[in-house]
């Protein structure tokens, strides 16, 4: 399997936390709106938003394999055999 690094694609294990302190801090004083990736991190499983000054996740941003990696970023590597 190979992962293409770049364009903010996570190749490492994803962050599955349901509460991320940096996002909670960001949402204080922000009643509504999406949380930017530079706050949530590019490896969060969730899409995040602020609602009534609280952090909420809007559902999964990535499909996670059994080991904790994003299925969308890892692809089989076809290697020719002699």
C-alpha positions in Angstrom: 0.0 0.0 0.0 1.2 3.5 -0.7 0.0 7.0 0.4 0.4 10.1 -1.7 1.8 12.8 0.6 0.7 16.3 -0.2 -2.4 18.5 -0.5 -3.1 18.0 3.2 -3.8 14.3 2.8 -3.2 12.4 6.1 -0.9 9.4 5.7 -0.5 8.7 9.4 -3.0 7.4 11.8 -6.1 9.6 12.2 -7.1 11.5 15.3 -10.3 9.9 16.5 -10.8 12.1 19.6 -14.4 13.3 20.0 -13.1 16.3 22.0 -10.1 18.3 20.8 -9.1 21.1 23.2 -7.8 23.4 20.4 -11.2 23.2 18.7 -13.1 23.9 21.9 -11.0 27.0 22.5 -11.6 28.1 18.9 -15.3 27.8 19.2 -15.5 29.9 22.4 -16.9 33.3 21.3 -17.7 32.0 17.8 -21.4 31.2 17.7 -21.6 29.4 14.3 -19.3 28.3 11.5 -16.9 25.7 10.3 -13.6 25.1 12.0 -10.6 25.5 9.7 -8.2 22.6 9.2 -5.3 24.6 10.7 -7.3 24.5 14.0 -8.7 20.9 13.8 -5.7 19.4 12.2 -5.7 17.6 8.9 -5.8 14.2 10.5 -9.0 14.5 12.4 -11.6 11.9 11.6 -14.3 14.5 11.9 -15.5 17.6 10.1 -15.9 20.2 12.8 -18.0 23.3 13.3 -18.9 25.7 16.1 -22.5 25.9 17.2 -23.6 28.2 20.0 -20.0 28.6 21.2 -19.5 24.8 21.3 -17.5 22.4 19.1 -19.5 19.8 17.3 -18.5 17.2 14.7 -20.6 17.1 11.6 -19.8 13.5 10.7 -16.8 11.6 9.4 -14.3 13.4 7.1 -12.5 10.1 6.4 -13.3 6.4 6.3 -11.0 4.7 8.7 -9.5 1.2 8.2 -9.1 -1.3 11.1 -5.6 0.1 11.9 -6.7 3.8 12.1 -5.6 5.0 8.7 -7.8 6.9 6.1 -8.9 4.4 3.4 -9.1 7.2 0.8 -5.4 8.1 1.0 -3.9 4.6 0.9 -4.0 2.7 -2.4 -2.5 -0.7 -3.5 0.8 -0.3 -5.1 1.0 -2.4 -8.3 4.5 -3.7 -8.6 5.4 -5.8 -11.7 6.7 -9.2 -11.0 9.3 -10.8 -13.2 
